Amino acid sequence: MRSGDEVRKTTLRQLLAGLRQAALDKRTAAARAMGSGAELTEAQLAALDQVAVDEAESEAVVQKEAKAHRESIADAAKAGRADLVAENEAELRVIESYLPQQMNRDEVRALAMAAIAEAGATDLKQLGAVMKLLTPRTKGRADGRLVNEVVRELLAV
């Protein structure tokens, strides 16, 4: 971070802290599963050292940070804090550079139409069935609110 980009530096530090916390949480859960609080053997400790956060979990941490920043932007805008909005938007741009390319509305619409046809949905009462099919297909690549909105539009027609 020799470029002096403070926003990038602080944002990356936030992401690394989140990843460290996820790794710690995973190790703690593994340790609890191994024993009931008694001393762990050398073999168990060695196994705990091998516990790591995989790519999907890492992406989930980054998604969580992005969502938190989007909510902060909305809250700051509601409170009339333009300085916080600008700061959070800058941090969100850095975070989004580490996420997969997000789907646009037309791509979501195409997947939604296929899911509606697959589920045989004809009205809003079947929204849950469509979302059950569509959510795994768009996870991490499209905002859930956008997906829900598109499905509602298509089912309302």
C-alpha positions in Angstrom: 0.0 0.0 0.0 2.8 2.3 -0.8 0.6 4.2 -3.2 -0.9 6.0 -0.2 -4.5 4.9 -1.0 -5.9 5.0 2.5 -9.4 3.9 1.6 -8.1 0.8 -0.1 -5.7 0.0 2.8 -8.4 0.3 5.5 -10.9 -1.6 3.4 -8.5 -4.5 2.8 -7.7 -4.5 6.5 -11.5 -4.9 7.2 -11.7 -7.7 4.8 -8.7 -9.5 6.2 -10.1 -9.1 9.7 -13.4 -10.7 8.5 -11.5 -13.6 6.9 -9.5 -14.1 10.1 -12.7 -14.1 12.2 -14.3 -16.7 9.8 -11.2 -18.9 10.1 -11.3 -18.6 13.9 -15.0 -19.4 14.0 -14.5 -22.5 11.8 -11.6 -23.7 14.0 -13.6 -23.1 17.2 -16.5 -25.1 15.8 -14.2 -27.9 14.8 -12.6 -28.0 18.2 -16.0 -28.2 19.9 -16.9 -31.0 17.6 -13.7 -32.9 18.6 -14.3 -32.9 22.3 -16.3 -31.7 25.2 -13.8 -29.2 26.6 -11.1 -31.7 27.7 -7.5 -31.4 26.6 -7.0 -32.0 23.0 -4.4 -34.5 21.8 -1.5 -33.5 19.5 -3.2 -35.2 16.6 -6.4 -33.2 17.2 -4.4 -30.0 17.5 -2.6 -30.8 14.2 -6.0 -31.4 12.6 -7.2 -28.0 13.8 -4.2 -26.4 12.2 -5.4 -27.8 8.9 -8.8 -26.2 9.2 -9.0 -23.3 6.7 -11.6 -21.1 5.1 -12.4 -22.3 1.6 -13.1 -20.0 -1.4 -16.9 -20.1 -1.0 -16.6 -19.1 2.7 -14.2 -16.3 1.7 -16.6 -15.1 -0.9 -19.4 -15.1 1.7 -17.3 -12.9 4.0 -16.7 -10.4 1.2 -20.4 -10.5 0.3 -21.3 -9.8 3.9 -19.0 -6.8 4.0 -20.5 -5.5 0.8 -24.0 -5.9 2.2 -23.0 -4.1 5.4 -21.6 -1.2 3.4 -24.7 -0.9 1.2 -26.8 -0.7 4.4 -24.5 1.9 5.8 -24.8 3.9 2.7 -28.6 3.8 2.9 -28.5 4.7 6.6 -26.1 7.6 6.1 -28.2 8.9 3.2 -31.3 8.8 5.3 -29.5 10.7 8.0 -28.2 13.3 5.5 -24.5 12.4 6.1 -23.0 12.9 2.6 -19.5 12.5 4.1 -20.3 8.9 5.3 -22.1 8.1 2.1 -19.0 9.0 0.0 -16.7 7.1 2.4 -18.8 4.0 2.3 -19.3 4.2 -1.4 -15.5 4.4 -1.9 -15.0 1.3 0.4 -17.8 -0.5 -1.4 -16.1 0.0 -4.8 -12.9 -1.6 -3.4 -14.9 -4.5 -1.9 -16.8 -5.1 -5.1 -13.5 -5.4 -7.0 -13.0 -8.7 -5.1 -16.5 -10.1 -5.9 -17.5 -12.0 -9.0 -19.2 -9.9 -11.8 -22.8 -9.2 -10.7 -25.6 -10.2 -13.0 -27.6 -7.4 -14.6 -31.4 -7.3 -14.6 -31.7 -8.9 -18.1 -29.6 -11.9 -17.1 -31.7 -12.3 -13.9 -34.9 -12.0 -15.9 -33.7 -14.8 -18.3 -32.9 -17.1 -15.4 -36.1 -16.2 -13.6 -38.2 -17.0 -16.7 -36.5 -20.4 -16.9 -37.1 -21.1 -13.2 -40.8 -20.0 -13.5 -41.3 -22.4 -16.5 -39.5 -25.2 -14.6 -41.6 -24.7 -11.5 -44.8 -24.3 -13.6 -45.6 -21.1 -11.6 -48.5 -19.0 -12.7 -49.1 -16.5 -9.9 -47.5 -14.9 -6.8 -48.6 -17.8 -4.6 -45.8 -19.9 -6.1 -43.1 -17.3 -5.5 -41.4 -19.5 -2.9 -41.1 -22.5 -5.3 -39.5 -20.2 -8.0 -37.1 -18.6 -5.5 -36.1 -22.1 -4.2 -35.0 -23.0 -7.7 -33.5 -19.6 -8.6 -31.6 -18.7 -5.4 -28.9 -21.3 -5.8 -28.4 -20.3 -9.4 -27.8 -16.6 -8.6 -26.1 -16.9 -5.2 -23.2 -14.5 -5.1 -23.9 -13.2 -8.5 -27.1 -11.2 -8.0 -28.6 -9.3 -5.2 -31.5 -11.2 -3.6 -33.7 -8.2 -3.6 -33.2 -7.8 -7.4 -34.0 -11.5 -8.0 -37.2 -11.3 -5.8 -38.3 -8.1 -7.6 -37.8 -9.6 -11.1 -39.7 -12.8 -10.1 -42.5 -10.8 -8.7 -42.8 -8.7 -11.9 -42.9 -11.8 -14.0 -45.4 -13.6 -11.9 -47.7 -10.5 -11.6 -48.0 -10.3 -15.4 
